[in-house]
Amino acid sequence: MSDTNNSGVSGNTKLIAGSIIIAAIIIGGAVLYKPGQGVANRPSETANASDVINPVAPSIDDDFVLGDSEAPVTMIVFGDYQCPYCKKMFDETETKIRTKYVDTGMVQMVYRDYPLDSIHPFARKAAEASQCAGDQGSYWQYHDALFAKQAEIPALNFTELAVSMKLDGTIFDECLSSGKFTAEVEKDSQDGQALGIEGTPASYINGTLIPGAYPYETFEQVIEAALKSADQ
């Protein structure tokens, strides 16, 4: 099955979704971090559909899925735990999507790691720590805690955080110190680069790319369009 056929979004729906995103860019813009740059960047106000819709949709690797794995809509977020705009999206958008769509079985959410090493030197280790928490069944809880404590990440003791969540500290520490998930995080990063992702957050909703920390309403409209397409 091709990525296009597996996306669940028709060509017309993609164009509609693209128009929605373009409108959001023109009205208010969105910000994202780009690798190798220490400042926020805005998508061009002259963006067109080809700028905001990536014809190659990402796949779910062996990532942790939040929600019903049979949900008609898949949302894959490439993010960086130190990225301020990823936190903005987490605080203002992701939590609302979980409540309205994930908890009700309409969307399955996947987070893939895209650490921007040149500007966020602790993001990669934080990503590995989240995977170690996942080994003990607490991936999403740890994911949430990392964003809640984002300002503390440079000095954060990842094992102590795990222990505070009632995880086995010895097992967690062995996992993290051994580099058990170094390759997994790098695989996510390489997959993101292959997709041409230039910054974080980068979210794919049934293959439609939303490049940045757009308002919740933008995600809502694209999700609704994908749900309608899935029903047809």
N, C-alpha and C positions, 0 to 999 in steps of 0.2 A: 504494500500500500504506500503510495507516494505521500510526501509531506503535504502536498496541496490537497489531495483527496481526504487526508486524515485530519485536516485542520478544522473541519466543521463549519467553515465560513465561506460562502460563495463569493465569486468575483464581485458581484454587485454589493454584497454586504461589506466586503473589504473596502470598496471604494467609499461606501457610506461611513464606515468606521474611520477611514483615512480623512474624510472631510471633517468629521467631528474633531479629530486630533488637530488637524490644521487650524480649525476655528479656535481651538484652545490656545494654540501657539500664537495666533494673531491677537487674540483678546488679552491674554495674560502672560503667555510664555511659560516655560518650565525650565527648571535647572537640573543639571546633572554634573557629575565629576567625570573628567576624562583622564585616562592614564597619562602620567608624565606632566600633568599640569596641576598647579596648586590653587587654581581659582575656578569658580563656577563658570559654566558656559551655557548659553541659551541657544536652542535650535534656531536656525535662520527663520526670519519672518516670511521668507519667500519659499519656505519648504513646500514640496508638492507630495503627491501620494507615494512616489517612489522613495522619498526620504523617510517616510514613517511606516511603511509596510515592507517588511523583509520577506522576500519570496521563499526563503529557506527557514522553515519553522524548526525550533529546537526540539529535541526529544527528551523524554524522561530517562535519565541514566539509572543508577541504582539509588536515586535520591529518595528522601523521606517525603511521603505524600500526606498532606493534611486534608482530610475530608474523604468523600466517597470516591474510590478509584474508578467507579463506573459513571461518575458525573459527566454530563454532556459537554462541559466546558473545562478546559485545563488552563490554568494560569501559572506560567513559569517565570519566576523573578530571578534575574541575575543581579546579585548585590554584594556589597562590601560592608562589613560590620562597623568600620570606622567612617564610612561616608555619611556626612551630615544630611544629604538629601535622601539617602536610604532610610535614615531614622525618621525624617520628615514624612516620607511615604508610609513607614510603619505606623507612626503615631496617628496620622491624619486619614490614611486611606486603607491600609491593609486590615486594620482591626474592623473597619466597617464592612469590608468585603467578606471577611470571615463570618461576621454576624448574619449578614443578609443572604450570602450565597454559599459559603462553605458549610456552615452549620445546617443549612437546609438541603444539602445534597445536590446543589446545582453546579458548584465549582469545586474542583480539586486543585489545591495549591501546592506548588513545588518551589523550593528555594535552592538556587544553584550558586555556588561561590565564585565571585569574580573580584578577588582582592587586587586593589591598585597599589602594588608594592612601593612604587616610587614616592607616593604621597601618604600612604597609610601602612606603615611598616609592621603594624601589629595585627592587621586584618586577617592575614593568612593563618596565623596561629590561632586566632579566635575562631576561624572557620574550622580548623582541625579540632578544636575543643568542642565545637558543637557536634561534630561527627562522633567524637568519643562519648558525648552525652547520649547521642542516639544509640550507641551500643548498649546503653542501659535503659533504653526506652523513653528517653526524655529529650529527644532532639528539639522539638518545637518549644518546650518549656525553656530550654537553654538558649535557643534562638531569641526568644522574647526577652530573656534576662540580659543578653548581650546588648540589645538595643536600648533597654532600660538603663543600662550602665555604660553606655557608649563613651561618655566623657572619662570614665575610669579605665578604659581598656589598656592604655599604655602601661599602667601599673597594676592591672588586675591580676590576681592570682586565680587562674582558671580552675585549679583543683579545689581551692577553697569555695569558689562559687558552686562547683558541683556538689561538694559536701553540704553546703547550705540548702541544697535542693534534695537532700537525703540520698544522694548517689554514693556508691562505694568509692571513697577517695583513692584507695590503693589501686583499684582496677582502672580508675580514670587516669591517674597519674602515669601508670605504666603505658596506657594507650597513647597519651599525649607525648610522653618523653620518647617513646619508641618510633614516633613518626608513622604510626599505623595508617593514618589517613592523609599523609602528605601527597601521595599519588592521586588520591580521589579528588582533593581540592585542586590539584594541578590539572586534572582531567576536565573539571568544570571550567577552569580558566581557559584552557586550550579550546574547548568547545565554544566558549563565548567569543574568543578571538576569531575562530573559524566562521562564526556568524557575522563578524564585522562589528561587533558591539564596541562602541567607542567610549562609553561611560556608564556610570551606575546612578540610579537603578535603571535596568532595562527589563521591561515586562512584556511577555508574549501571552496573548489571550487567544487560544486556538489559532496561533500563528500570526496574529496581528500584533505588531510591535508598537508599544508605547514607550518612547525613549525619554524617561525623566520622571520627576516627582510631580506629575500632573494632579489636579484636584480629583477627589473621589468621583465627582460627577462625570468626568471623562471616562474613567474606568467603568462606571456603571452603564454608560451608554454603549460602550463596546461590548461589555458582557451581555447586555440585553439583546444586542444585535446577534451575538453568537448563539444565544439561547433560542432565538427565533429561527435562526438558520438550522439549528439542530433539530427543531420540531418539524421542519418541512420534509 
